[in-house]
Each structure stands twice: as C-alpha cells, then as structure tokens.
C-alpha cells in the first residue's frame, strides 16, 4: 500500500491478548478511513492476522510479542504473568524503539494504542484505549491499578469505550472516584449491527482468548453440545489462513468468522454463550441478545464483569468447571438503551488529531 501524503497517517496498535482488542479497533479503523485519514495497523500474532484479513489493502506492520501465557489452572495465572514479566518488559522496550523509528519512516501524525504499553510519543498526539483504569489482580489490585495509570499518563489522552455516568458496562474497572488523568468516555465500541432476520441457530458459541484456556473450553463445550438438541453455530476463535467449516450433526463449526459473517451469525442466533470479555459484552449489549457467560478462570477482570452484569441485569454466568449445557436456558439480555448510544461522533472525536 502506498501512503497518501495529503492525508494524516494514524498508527493503530491493539494488544494481542485474545481477539477483543483487535476487533474493537475495527470500527475505529473504518471511521478513520471514512474521515479521510490513512490508518496503519500494527500488532502481532492472531490479532494482526485478523486485522490483515479485515483490511487487506492497509499497511500492516508487526510488533514484538508480549509473550503472554495462561496456565491450565486459573489460580496460577498471576504467577505465569509474573514469571514472564521480564520478557514482556523487554518486548515493550523494543516496541518503543520501533515506534520511534516508524514515526519518522511513515510520517505518522498520531498514535492509537489499545493496551500496547510501548506505543506512545512525546512528539505527536498519542491516544491510549482501555476499559481498565483499575486493573483487578486480587490482593495486588491497588498496585497494578497505579502502574497502569502511570502508563496512561504517558499519553496525550485516554479513550474509555464506555459511558461515563450510570448505567455503564465497566463499573469500577473503567471509573475512578478521583483522577487528574485526561479521560474521554467515547461510548461502547462494536463492529456489529443489529439486523431483523429470522433466527436460524438456537445457540451460538463464541470462543476467544489466549491458550491453553481457549482450547480447554473448546474441548469441554464440544462434549457438552452432544447433549443439546437445538441448532448450534460454534466459532472456535482460531484465525487461520483459510476458513474451515465442519458439520457434526446439529453443530456447525467454524475456526473463525470475519466481521460480516459474525454479524450474521449473531443476529441469527437466539442465545450467545461466550467468555465475559469486554468486547463481547459490548457486542451482545448492542445486539440485545440473550447471553450466558463463562469467565476465563483466574482472569479477575472477566470474573468481575460477569458478576457486575449478573447484579445489574440478571445475566447469568458459571465457573468453567461447573458449567452444564442446560444452564443456557437462563440466558438473559443486558437491558437498556445501549443500541442508540453506539452512534459515535467520529468527526468530533478525531478533532484530537487536528490539534
């Protein structure tokens, strides 16, 4: 792709931790294109593969991997992250050097980082996207929250994809009682649109997240759906070169879906079963779908969000080891006027890049 020198070039860099950070950047990338900017995509792993499939004509660059690893037991997650912290710090330092080089090489006018910690600059405007002003980590939450807020301060502005006032979707994750951070609540982000179509699937299973937990849940749910008589569409969340589909009795398996296919499948499904990742929460709230959540074991953020939505909207959830396929009959919607609040004033938001 040749860069257009008459347009401002914006580098957008989602974290490769599951697919949620990448997918919630899709509406931002589309909006940049519609508002006469030139986006450049940069990430690593499956997040980068996904965005290259969504935007094949855009320049896509690779950043160092943070080498985030999960454990088979959720209680060991914090230890695994700590064990790899020096590798992650090394990757972040390397990332910062690469970003400084790219700013000159590609004449970049501004940066958008979705939780990539080395993507900031003192020379050009820098946006940080997060729904976690507080990083929940058990008895170390105060410390991890302060560390994350220190990282946010390196940026010109922080965009939170939620509502500032109640009701909101993130609760204490995305809201601080007092702060001098430059925060901009931009409203929830979703690449999907609600369609009035006939229901085809009784159940849609959508998986994502790092291994091995994604794979462990896939194997469990493959066994569980054998005892389910309704029609099921099962999206494994593995982004590969080619799309692979498989029909096993009443279950249609996909390794991955692009945005258009995912939008159709969501709209044609009665109940959604998924992790309580924030991107999926924004999607099902907008589409007004009944949902049942299974938080990733040991991931405090997903466990908190599942509990919050249960308390606020009676949306059910279950620990992974306790889940039974019959539980989905209790699925419920995240109620409220969320659909109309997904209409962003992109032109006004992007005034940030013109300052």
Residue, then its C-alpha position, 0 to 999 in steps of 0.5 A: x500500500x502506498x501512503x497518501x501524503x495529503x492525508x494524516x497517517x494514524x498508527x493503530x496498535x491493539x494488544x494481542x491478548x485474545x481477539x477483543x482488542x483487535x476487533x474493537x479497533x475495527x470500527x475505529x479503523x473504518x471511521x478513520x478511513x471514512x474521515x479521510x485519514x490513512x490508518x496503519x495497523x500494527x500488532x502481532x500474532x492472531x490479532x494482526x492476522x485478523x486485522x490483515x484479513x479485515x483490511x487487506x489493502x492497509x499497511x500492516x506492520x508487526x510488533x514484538x510479542x508480549x509473550x503472554x501465557x495462561x496456565x491450565x489452572x486459573x489460580x496460577x495465572x498471576x504467577x505465569x504473568x509474573x514469571x514472564x514479566x521480564x520478557x514482556x518488559x523487554x518486548x515493550x522496550x523494543x516496541x518503543x524503539x520501533x515506534x520511534x523509528x516508524x514515526x519518522x519512516x511513515x510520517x505518522x501524525x498520531x498514535x492509537x494504542x489499545x493496551x500496547x504499553x510501548x506505543x506512545x510519543x512525546x512528539x505527536x498526539x498519542x491516544x491510549x484505549x482501555x476499559x481498565x483504569x483499575x486493573x483487578x489482580x486480587x490482593x495486588x489490585x491497588x498496585x497494578x491499578x497505579x502502574x497502569x495509570x502511570x502508563x496512561x499518563x504517558x499519553x496525550x489522552x485516554x479513550x474509555x469505550x464506555x459511558x461515563x455516568x450510570x448505567x455503564x458496562x465497566x463499573x469500577x474497572x473503567x471509573x475512578x472516584x478521583x483522577x487528574x488523568x485526561x479521560x474521554x468516555x467515547x461510548x461502547x465500541x462494536x463492529x456489529x449491527x443489529x439486523x431483523x432476520x429470522x433466527x436460524x441457530x438456537x445457540x451460538x458459541x463464541x470462543x476467544x482468548x489466549x491458550x491453553x484456556x481457549x482450547x480447554x473450553x473448546x474441548x469441554x463445550x464440544x462434549x457438552x453440545x452432544x447433549x443439546x438438541x437445538x441448532x448450534x453455530x460454534x466459532x472456535x476463535x482460531x484465525x487461520x489462513x483459510x476458513x474451515x467449516x465442519x458439520x457434526x450433526x446439529x453443530x456447525x463449526x467454524x475456526x473463525x468468522x470475519x466481521x460480516x459473517x459474525x454479524x450474521x451469525x449473531x443476529x441469527x442466533x437466539x442465545x450467545x454463550x461466550x467468555x465475559x470479555x469486554x468486547x463481547x459484552x459490548x457486542x451482545x449489549x448492542x445486539x440485545x441478545x440473550x447471553x450466558x457467560x463463562x469467565x476465563x478462570x483466574x482472569x479477575x477482570x472477566x470474573x468481575x464483569x460477569x458478576x457486575x452484569x449478573x447484579x445489574x441485569x440478571x445475566x447469568x454466568x458459571x465457573x468453567x468447571x461447573x458449567x452444564x449445557x442446560x444452564x443456557x436456558x437462563x440466558x438473559x439480555x443486558x437491558x437498556x438503551x445501549x443500541x442508540x448510544x453506539x452512534x459515535x461522533x467520529x468527526x468530533x472525536x478525531x478533532x484530537x488529531x487536528x490539534 
